[in-house]
């Protein structure tokens, strides 16, 4: 049955694994079972067939198609296939030889299982006749062998449990002949076995019993009353006992099917024949066809549909209008010819019938959809070919009973996040009919992109003595993935700066990438330092990248020059020079250190106060020299205020008082002043030599005295 075929399209939600199998499971259950009857353990059977069921999943299966959801269902957690109510096969499938309920389920691992449940018939119905009595009139002229169709019994059971035979009780004058119709049902014809004589017996009563094929068989009975009438010399006669004709489906009303003719040589009313359908013709057939009672023309009265019925059997009776007429019977088999009047039908089965989702990581060959296209026509009219339209990274693969849509290229959501697919189905009829169905394939995101920094190297220049907590710079990384896969957080990679953790120098806002100073930087201690910033996304597993940040600390003029020479005591230095020093005599050299760099640390010298008329200072090297000679009348000491200042934008300076004394005992030709190192060295050596000389004399004198004392003692001892 078309209604029990698999659905047209089964959506496969695409994760990381391809559907491993499309398996079929077949079960059967007898009708009339109570609600809750377990038909099978689908979970176990599917697992045995190779399904990878995840025991951690609360729901083992999801039913995506069920041809009879009111009758059977699968428990999603246990996987048991159970009945939901008592099933009446005779109501569900009438007298069809097969009664199938189809289900399609999808496991948590995206595998497809097609389940067919056959409803087994029980012999739970007895044959029944449409009326309690069958009334017949038979002319006494009916010869032995004359056959008269009887009303058939109806049994809603199918197959062998339907009506199999009929019995006539008693059967001296008449017999029964059992015949089978095109649909497999059986009916009986009453056969005249002996000559009739109305004058001898004008009435017969029988009982007809219809039996089905059960064990034991069920039966139904009906009374048969036969009235024997006077003869009508000639009876209508059909040229053939059976006729076979064809008519196209969708033929308009009043389309001729066949003109029947039963001849009767009698005259007048005895030869006037009227036609009618015999009682066995069902109501649906009477809706589709009619017969003109006078002409015998059978015409179409309803909408013929090949897909509804291929063959119709018309039992026609011809009877003259004379008394005691013996009717003639024939069978007309009408074959309905298929025309290409049904375009292919594409149905979509999914949570959203217009949308299919597939991961961008799906490999080539990954199944994203199962397609089945139906065409109710037959032959070439119902033979359908499908194709996938457009230049898309998918392809259609056709099998005998279904097709699949497969991934046929690399998917990248960041480049193309959705595709509009159109399936076109064409049949082989003339003229050809076609249909199309469009749906959207949404490419779902996978964490396949690393965060990408706007640049691999960042540099910031900051002046020393900054305020702790000051903003330095921002780093930025972009991740084109979606959701958590594209959310970026930042952190500083652990490292050391001057044997201290980098975390004591800087911090980063994990959400914005803003970097802040945690301390006041000192250029004289740290001129620059580097560290790495890590950008991580929120995917599982997380992807990351890093960038280098270099912080350059600029010098600020924050160090005052420090005078280191000449030696100062409380900011004052004393220098001695000979009184006879000439012009240009080097009095002293002023030296100052400044820890700053560049102009901030470049020191020059100057004299600001004091006896500047007698001395000059070199601004670059700090040499202080005399500018005139000193005489006996010159004063004995002079004062100078010497200043060392740097060249920062805000210059810093240091000053010292230099006291210069004139020393008359020093020879200007042998001495270069108190700061002359050679003179100091000579004086020191002379002093040391003098001390050694005095020490040696002292030792010699002492030793001589000791020797004298020893000799005196020895002499006295000898004289004794």
C-alpha positions in Angstrom: 0.0 0.0 0.0 1.2 3.5 -1.0 0.2 4.9 2.4 2.5 2.5 4.2 5.6 3.3 2.2 8.6 5.1 3.9 8.2 8.8 4.2 9.8 10.9 1.5 12.6 12.7 3.4 14.2 11.9 6.7 16.3 14.7 8.1 19.6 13.6 9.6 21.0 16.1 12.0 24.7 16.2 11.3 27.1 16.1 14.2 30.6 14.5 14.0 29.7 11.0 12.8 28.1 9.8 9.6 25.0 7.6 9.7 26.6 4.2 9.8 23.6 2.2 8.6 20.1 2.2 7.3 18.8 -1.1 8.7 15.5 -2.8 8.5 13.7 -4.6 11.3 10.6 -6.7 10.7 8.2 -7.8 13.3 4.6 -9.1 13.5 1.8 -9.0 16.0 -1.6 -10.5 16.0 -4.6 -8.3 16.0 -6.8 -7.8 19.0 -3.9 -7.6 21.4 -4.5 -5.4 24.4 -2.9 -2.0 24.8 0.6 -2.1 26.1 1.5 -5.4 24.5 5.3 -5.5 23.8 5.9 -6.3 20.2 9.7 -6.2 20.3 12.8 -4.7 22.0 13.9 -2.4 19.1 16.9 -1.1 21.1 18.4 -4.5 21.6 17.7 -5.6 18.0 19.1 -2.4 16.6 22.2 -2.7 18.8 22.7 -6.3 17.6 22.4 -5.0 14.0 25.3 -2.6 14.6 23.7 0.6 16.0 26.0 2.5 18.3 23.5 3.5 21.0 24.8 5.7 23.8 23.8 4.3 27.2 24.2 7.7 28.7 21.4 9.2 26.6 18.1 9.3 28.3 16.3 8.8 25.0 17.6 5.9 22.8 15.3 6.6 19.9 13.4 9.4 18.3 10.4 8.4 16.1 10.4 10.5 13.0 7.7 8.7 11.1 4.9 6.5 12.1 2.1 5.4 9.7 -0.2 4.5 12.6 0.9 6.6 15.6 -2.5 5.9 17.3 -1.8 2.1 17.3 1.9 1.5 18.0 4.8 3.5 19.4 8.3 3.1 20.7 9.2 4.0 24.3 12.0 6.5 23.8 14.0 5.5 26.9 13.6 1.7 26.8 13.3 1.2 23.1 10.4 -1.2 23.4 7.8 -1.3 20.6 4.4 -1.5 22.2 0.7 -1.3 21.1 -1.2 1.8 22.2 -4.7 0.3 21.8 -6.4 -2.8 20.5 -5.7 -3.2 16.8 -8.5 -4.3 14.5 -6.7 -5.5 11.3 -10.0 -5.8 9.4 -10.7 -2.2 10.1 -7.2 -1.0 9.4 -6.4 -2.9 6.2 -9.8 -4.3 5.1 -9.1 -7.4 3.1 -5.7 -6.6 1.9 -3.4 -9.6 1.9 -0.7 -7.7 3.8 -1.3 -5.3 6.6 1.9 -3.3 7.4 2.6 -0.5 9.9 5.8 1.3 9.0 7.9 3.4 11.4 11.2 5.2 11.0 13.3 6.0 14.1 16.6 7.7 14.5 19.0 6.8 17.3 20.9 9.3 19.3 23.9 8.5 17.1 22.0 9.7 14.0 21.5 6.2 12.6 18.3 5.3 10.8 16.1 2.2 11.5 13.1 1.3 9.3 10.7 -0.8 11.2 7.8 -2.8 9.6 5.2 -4.4 11.8 2.9 -6.9 10.1 -0.5 -7.2 11.7 -1.5 -10.8 11.6 -5.1 -11.6 11.0 -7.2 -13.6 13.4 -10.2 -15.5 12.4 -12.4 -13.2 14.6 -15.2 -12.6 12.1 -17.8 -15.0 10.6 -19.1 -14.7 7.1 -22.4 -12.9 6.8 -24.9 -12.4 4.0 -26.4 -9.1 3.1 -29.9 -10.3 3.7 -31.6 -13.0 5.8 -33.3 -14.6 2.7 -32.4 -14.9 -1.0 -35.5 -15.0 -3.2 -35.2 -16.4 -6.7 -37.6 -17.1 -9.5 -36.6 -19.8 -12.0 -38.5 -20.8 -15.1 -39.5 -24.4 -15.3 -37.9 -24.3 -18.7 -34.5 -23.8 -17.3 -32.4 -26.7 -18.5 -29.9 -28.6 -16.4 -26.6 -26.7 -16.2 -28.3 -23.3 -16.0 -26.3 -21.1 -13.7 -27.6 -18.2 -11.5 -25.2 -16.0 -9.5 -26.0 -15.7 -5.8 -25.4 -13.0 -3.4 -22.0 -13.5 -1.8 -21.2 -13.6 1.9 -18.9 -11.0 3.3 -16.1 -11.7 5.7 -13.9 -8.8 6.9 -11.0 -11.3 7.6 -8.4 -11.6 4.9 -6.6 -14.4 3.2 -7.5 -17.9 4.3 -9.7 -16.5 7.0 -12.0 -15.0 4.4 -14.9 -16.9 2.7 -13.5 -20.0 1.1 -16.5 -22.1 0.1 -20.3 -22.4 0.1 -22.5 -25.3 0.9 -26.1 -25.9 -0.1 -28.5 -28.0 2.0 -30.2 -30.0 0.7 -28.9 -30.4 -2.8 -31.0 -32.8 -4.7 -32.2 -30.5 -7.5 -29.6 -27.8 -7.3 -25.9 -27.6 -6.8 -23.4 -24.8 -6.2 -20.3 -24.0 -8.2 -17.7 -21.9 -6.4 -15.8 -19.3 -8.4 -13.1 -16.8 -7.7 -13.2 -13.2 -8.6 -10.2 -11.0 -9.7 -9.8 -9.6 -6.2 -9.5 -13.1 -4.8 -13.0 -13.2 -3.2 -15.2 -16.2 -3.8 -18.8 -16.4 -4.8 -21.3 -19.2 -5.6 -23.5 -19.8 -8.6 -26.6 -21.8 -8.2 -26.6 -24.6 -10.8 -29.8 -26.4 -12.0 -28.9 -30.0 -12.0 -32.3 -31.6 -12.8 -35.3 -30.5 -14.9 -37.9 -28.5 -13.1 -41.6 -29.0 -13.3 -43.7 -26.3 -11.8 -46.7 -28.6 -11.7 -44.9 -31.1 -9.7 -43.2 -28.7 -7.3 -43.4 -24.9 -7.5 -41.3 -24.0 -4.5 -38.0 -25.0 -3.0 -36.4 -24.0 0.3 -32.7 -24.4 0.9 -30.0 -23.1 3.3 -26.8 -21.8 2.0 -23.8 -21.9 4.3 -20.6 -19.8 3.8 -17.5 -21.1 5.5 -14.1 -19.4 6.0 -10.7 -21.0 6.2 -10.3 -21.0 10.0 -9.7 -24.0 12.1 -12.3 -24.6 13.1 -14.0 -22.6 10.3 -16.5 -19.9 11.1 -19.7 -19.9 9.1 -22.7 -17.8 8.1 -26.0 -19.0 6.7 -28.8 -17.6 4.6 -32.1 -19.0 3.5 -32.7 -19.6 -0.3 -36.3 -19.6 -1.5 -36.8 -20.7 -5.1 -40.1 -20.2 -6.9 -40.6 -22.2 -10.1 -42.5 -20.3 -12.7 -44.1 -21.1 -16.0 -41.8 -21.2 -18.9 -41.0 -18.3 -21.2 -39.9 -20.0 -24.4 -36.7 -18.0 -25.1 -34.4 -16.4 -22.6 -31.9 -13.6 -23.3 -28.5 -14.8 -24.3 -25.2 -12.8 -24.2 -22.7 -13.4 -26.9 -19.9 -13.9 -24.4 -20.0 -14.9 -20.8 -17.2 -12.4 -20.0 -16.0 -9.2 -21.6 -12.8 -7.3 -21.0 -12.6 -3.6 -21.8 -10.2 -0.7 -21.0 -10.9 2.9 -20.2 -8.5 5.7 -19.4 -8.5 7.1 -15.9 -10.0 10.6 -15.5 -12.4 9.8 -18.3 -15.2 12.4 -18.1 -18.7 11.4 -17.2 -20.8 9.6 -19.8 -17.7 8.2 -21.5 -18.9 4.9 -23.1 -17.3 1.8 -21.8 -19.1 -1.1 -23.6 -22.4 -1.7 -25.2 -23.8 -5.1 -24.1 -26.3 -7.0 -26.2 -28.3 -10.0 -25.1 -30.5 -11.4 -27.8 -34.0 -12.8 -27.3 -35.9 -14.0 -30.3 -39.3 -13.6 -28.7 -41.5 -10.9 -29.7 -43.1 -8.1 -27.7 -42.4 -8.0 -24.1 -41.1 -11.5 -24.2 -38.2 -10.3 -26.3 -37.8 -6.9 -24.8 -34.6 -7.1 -22.7 -33.6 -4.9 -19.8 -30.1 -4.7 -18.3 -29.0 -4.1 -14.8 -26.1 -4.7 -12.4 -26.5 -7.8 -10.4 -26.6 -7.6 -6.6 -22.9 -8.5 -6.1 -21.7 -5.2 -7.7 -20.6 -3.1 -4.7 -21.6 0.5 -4.0 -18.3 2.0 -5.2 -18.6 0.4 -8.6 -22.1 1.6 -8.9 -20.8 5.1 -8.2 -18.3 4.9 -11.0 -20.3 3.1 -13.7 -23.9 2.8 -14.8 -25.7 0.7 -17.4 -28.6 1.9 -19.5 -31.4 -0.6 -18.8 -32.6 -0.5 -22.4 -29.5 -0.1 -24.6 -27.1 -2.0 -22.4 -24.6 0.8 -22.8 -22.2 0.9 -19.8 -20.8 4.5 -19.2 -18.6 6.3 -16.7 -20.4 8.2 -14.1 -17.7 8.9 -11.5 -14.0 10.0 -11.4 -11.9 7.0 -12.3 -8.5 7.0 -10.7 -6.0 4.3 -11.6 -4.2 4.9 -8.3 -7.5 4.1 -6.5 -8.4 1.0 -8.4 -7.0 -0.8 -11.4 -9.7 -3.2 -12.2 -13.5 -3.3 -11.7 -15.8 -6.3 -12.3 -19.4 -5.6 -13.3 -21.9 -8.4 -13.0 -24.6 -7.7 -15.5 -28.0 -9.3 -15.8 -30.2 -9.3 -18.8 -33.8 -10.2 -18.4 -36.8 -10.0 -20.7 -40.1 -8.5 -19.7 -42.0 -11.6 -20.4 -43.5 -13.8 -17.7 -41.2 -16.2 -15.9 -38.1 -14.9 -17.6 -34.8 -16.6 -17.0 -32.1 -13.9 -16.8 -28.8 -14.1 -18.5 -25.6 -13.1 -16.8 -22.2 -11.9 -18.0 -19.2 -10.4 -16.4 -17.6 -7.2 -17.6 -14.0 -6.6 -16.5 -13.0 -3.0 -16.8 -9.3 -2.2 -16.7 -8.5 1.4 -15.9 -5.6 2.7 -18.0 -3.0 4.8 -16.2 -2.4 8.3 -17.6 0.4 10.6 -16.4 -1.8 12.7 -14.2 0.2 12.7 -11.0 3.4 14.7 -10.7 6.1 13.3 -8.5 5.6 14.2 -4.8 8.5 15.3 -2.6 7.6 15.4 1.0 10.0 16.6 3.7 10.1 15.1 7.2 11.9 17.0 9.8 11.4 19.2 12.9 11.3 22.1 10.4 10.4 20.7 7.0 12.1 23.6 5.3 15.4 23.3 7.1 18.3 20.8 7.4 21.3 21.5 9.6 24.8 20.1 9.0 28.1 20.8 10.7 30.7 22.6 8.8 33.1 19.8 9.8 31.1 17.2 8.0 33.4 15.3 5.7 32.7 14.5 2.0 30.2 11.7 1.7 28.4 12.6 4.9 24.6 11.9 4.6 22.5 15.0 5.4 19.2 13.8 4.1 17.3 10.7 3.0 15.0 11.4 0.0 12.1 9.2 -1.3 10.0 10.6 -4.1 6.6 9.0 -4.8 4.5 9.1 -8.0 1.1 7.4 -7.9 1.2 6.7 -11.6 2.5 3.3 -12.9 5.1 2.2 -15.5 7.0 5.0 -17.1 4.4 7.5 -15.8 5.5 6.6 -12.3 9.2 6.2 -12.9 10.9 9.2 -11.3 14.4 10.6 -11.7 15.8 13.2 -9.2 18.5 15.7 -9.5 19.9 18.4 -7.3 20.0 21.8 -8.9 22.6 24.5 -8.6 26.4 24.6 -8.0 26.4 23.5 -4.4 28.8 21.4 -2.3 26.3 18.6 -2.1 25.3 15.7 -4.4 22.4 13.4 -4.9 23.0 9.7 -4.9 20.1 7.5 -6.1 19.4 4.0 -5.0 16.6 1.6 -6.0 14.1 2.8 -3.5 15.5 6.1 -2.1 18.1 8.7 -2.6 20.5 10.4 -0.3 22.0 13.9 -0.3 25.7 13.8 0.5 28.3 16.4 1.3 30.4 16.8 -1.8 32.9 19.5 -0.8 34.4 21.4 2.0 32.0 23.3 4.1 33.0 26.5 5.8 30.4 28.4 7.7 32.5 31.5 7.9 32.4 31.8 4.1 29.0 30.4 3.4 26.6 29.8 6.3 23.6 28.4 4.4 22.6 27.0 1.1 19.2 26.8 -0.7 18.9 23.4 -2.2 16.3 22.4 -4.8 15.4 18.8 -5.6 13.8 18.4 -9.0 11.9 15.2 -9.7 10.7 14.2 -13.3 8.6 11.2 -14.3 8.9 9.4 -17.6 5.4 10.0 -18.9 4.4 11.8 -22.0 4.0 14.6 -21.5 6.5 14.6 -18.7 5.4 15.9 -15.3 7.8 17.3 -12.8 7.9 18.9 -9.3 10.5 20.6 -7.2 11.1 21.1 -3.6 13.4 23.7 -2.1 14.8 23.7 1.4 17.5 25.4 3.3 20.7 23.7 4.5 22.0 25.6 7.5 25.7 25.2 8.2 26.3 24.9 11.9 29.5 26.2 13.5 32.4 24.2 14.7 35.4 25.6 16.6 37.7 25.4 13.6 39.2 28.9 13.7 41.9 30.2 16.0 41.6 33.7 17.5 43.5 36.0 15.2 45.3 39.0 16.6 45.1 42.2 14.6 48.9 42.2 14.5 51.4 39.8 15.9 53.6 42.4 17.6 52.4 45.3 19.8 54.6 48.1 21.1 53.8 50.9 23.6 56.0 53.7 24.8 55.5 55.0 28.3 57.4 57.5 30.4 58.9 56.3 33.6 57.3 57.4 36.9 53.9 56.5 35.5 50.9 56.2 37.9 50.2 52.5 38.9 47.0 51.4 37.2 47.6 53.6 34.2 46.2 52.3 30.9 48.9 51.2 28.5 47.3 49.8 25.3 44.7 47.3 24.0 45.2 44.1 22.1 42.5 42.7 19.9 41.9 39.2 18.5 39.0 38.2 16.3 37.5 34.7 16.0 35.0 34.3 13.1 33.3 31.3 14.8 29.9 31.7 16.5 28.8 31.7 20.1 31.3 30.4 22.6 33.4 29.2 19.7 34.0 32.8 18.7 34.1 34.4 22.1 37.7 35.5 22.9 39.3 36.0 26.3 42.8 37.2 27.0 45.5 36.4 29.5 49.1 37.1 30.0 51.6 34.2 29.5 53.7 33.8 32.7 57.2 35.1 32.3 59.9 37.0 34.3 61.0 40.7 34.2 64.2 41.3 36.2 63.6 38.1 38.2 60.1 39.2 39.0 56.8 37.8 37.6 55.4 39.8 34.8 52.1 39.9 36.7 53.7 42.4 39.1 54.3 44.7 36.2 51.1 44.6 34.0 47.6 43.2 34.0 45.0 42.6 31.3 41.3 42.8 31.2 40.3 39.2 30.1 37.3 40.5 28.1 38.4 43.7 26.4 42.2 43.1 26.1 43.0 46.4 27.8 46.5 46.3 29.4 47.3 48.3 32.5 50.5 49.1 34.5 50.6 47.7 38.0 53.6 49.7 39.1 55.5 52.9 38.5 58.3 52.1 36.0 61.9 53.2 36.5 63.8 53.7 33.3 67.1 53.5 35.1 66.2 50.0 36.3 64.2 48.7 33.3 64.4 50.3 29.9 62.1 47.9 28.2 60.4 44.5 28.7 58.3 42.0 26.6 55.6 39.6 27.4 53.1 37.5 25.5 49.3 37.8 25.5 47.3 34.6 25.0 43.9 34.8 23.2 41.6 31.8 23.8 38.1 31.1 22.5 35.4 29.4 24.4 35.1 26.2 22.3 35.7 22.7 23.4 38.5 22.0 22.9 39.6 25.6 23.1 41.8 27.1 20.3 44.3 29.8 21.1 47.0 32.1 19.6 49.4 34.6 21.1 51.0 38.0 20.3 54.0 39.8 21.7 53.8 43.1 23.6 56.8 45.3 24.1 56.8 48.1 26.6 59.4 50.8 26.1 60.0 53.0 29.2 61.2 56.5 28.3 63.6 58.4 30.5 62.3 61.3 32.5 64.7 63.9 34.0 64.2 62.7 37.5 67.8 62.4 38.7 69.8 65.4 40.0 73.5 65.5 39.1 75.8 64.4 42.0 79.3 66.0 42.3 81.8 63.2 42.9 85.1 65.2 42.6 86.7 67.0 44.2 85.7 65.2 47.4 83.1 67.2 49.4 82.6 67.4 53.0 79.2 69.0 53.8 79.2 70.4 50.2 82.6 72.0 50.5 85.9 71.0 49.0 89.4 72.3 49.9 92.1 72.7 47.3 95.7 73.8 47.8 97.8 75.4 45.0 101.2 77.0 45.1 101.2 80.7 45.5 103.5 81.0 42.5 101.0 79.2 40.2 101.0 80.6 36.7 98.1 81.4 34.4 96.3 78.2 33.3 97.3 76.3 36.3 95.0 73.3 36.9 93.4 73.9 40.2 91.0 70.9 40.3 88.6 68.9 38.1 84.9 69.0 38.9 83.1 65.7 38.1 79.4 65.1 38.5 77.3 61.9 37.7 73.7 61.9 36.4 71.9 58.6 36.1 69.5 59.9 33.5 70.2 59.4 29.8 70.6 61.6 26.8 70.1 65.2 27.4 68.7 64.5 30.8 72.0 63.0 31.8 74.4 65.3 29.9 76.1 67.5 32.6 77.9 70.8 32.0 79.6 73.0 34.6 79.6 76.6 35.6 80.8 79.0 38.3 78.0 81.1 39.7 79.5 83.0 42.6 82.8 83.7 44.4 86.2 84.9 43.1 85.4 84.2 39.5 87.9 86.8 38.3 90.8 84.6 39.2 89.6 81.3 37.8 87.7 79.7 34.9 85.9 76.4 34.4 85.6 74.3 31.3 81.8 73.7 30.9 82.4 70.3 29.3 85.1 68.5 31.3 84.9 70.6 34.5 88.5 71.6 34.7 89.1 74.7 36.9 92.2 76.7 36.0 93.8 80.0 37.1 93.3 83.1 34.9 96.1 85.2 36.6 99.1 84.9 38.8 99.2 85.4 42.5 101.8 87.7 44.3 102.9 88.1 47.8 100.2 90.6 48.3 97.4 88.2 47.2 95.1 86.9 49.8 95.7 83.4 51.1 92.3 81.8 50.1 89.6 82.1 47.5 86.0 80.8 47.2 84.2 79.5 44.2 80.5 78.2 43.8 80.7 75.5 41.2 77.4 74.3 39.6 76.8 71.0 37.7 73.5 71.0 35.8 71.9 68.6 33.3 70.1 69.5 30.0 66.7 68.1 30.7 63.7 70.2 29.7 63.5 71.1 33.4 67.1 71.3 34.2 68.3 69.9 37.5 71.6 71.0 39.1 74.0 70.5 42.0 76.4 73.0 43.5 79.5 72.9 45.7 81.7 75.4 47.5 85.4 75.1 46.5 87.9 76.7 48.9 91.3 77.4 47.2 94.3 78.0 49.5 97.6 79.4 48.4 100.5 77.4 49.8 103.8 79.4 50.0 106.1 76.3 50.8 105.3 74.6 47.5 107.4 74.9 44.4 105.4 75.7 41.5 107.8 73.9 39.2 107.7 70.7 41.2 104.1 70.6 42.2 100.8 70.7 40.4 98.7 71.4 43.4 97.1 69.4 46.1 95.3 67.4 43.5 98.5 66.5 41.6 98.7 62.7 42.0 102.4 62.5 41.1 103.2 64.9 44.0 101.0 63.0 46.4 102.6 59.7 45.3 106.2 61.1 45.8 105.3 62.5 49.2 103.8 59.2 50.3 106.8 57.2 49.2 109.2 59.6 50.9 107.2 59.4 54.1 107.2 55.6 54.0 111.0 55.6 53.4 111.6 57.9 56.3 109.6 55.8 58.6 111.4 52.7 57.5 114.8 54.5 58.0 113.9 55.5 61.6 112.6 52.0 62.4 115.9 50.5 61.2 118.0 52.8 63.2 115.8 52.0 66.3 116.2 48.3 65.8 120.0 48.6 65.3 120.5 50.6 68.5 118.4 48.2 70.5 120.2 45.1 69.2 123.6 46.7 70.0 122.4 47.4 73.6 121.2 43.8 74.0 124.5 42.4 72.8 126.4 44.4 75.4 124.3 43.1 78.2 124.8 39.5 77.1 128.6 39.9 77.0 128.8 41.4 80.5 126.8 38.5 81.9 129.0 35.9 80.2 132.2 37.4 81.6 131.0 37.5 85.1 130.0 33.9 84.9 133.5 32.9 83.7 135.3 34.7 86.5 133.4 32.8 89.1 
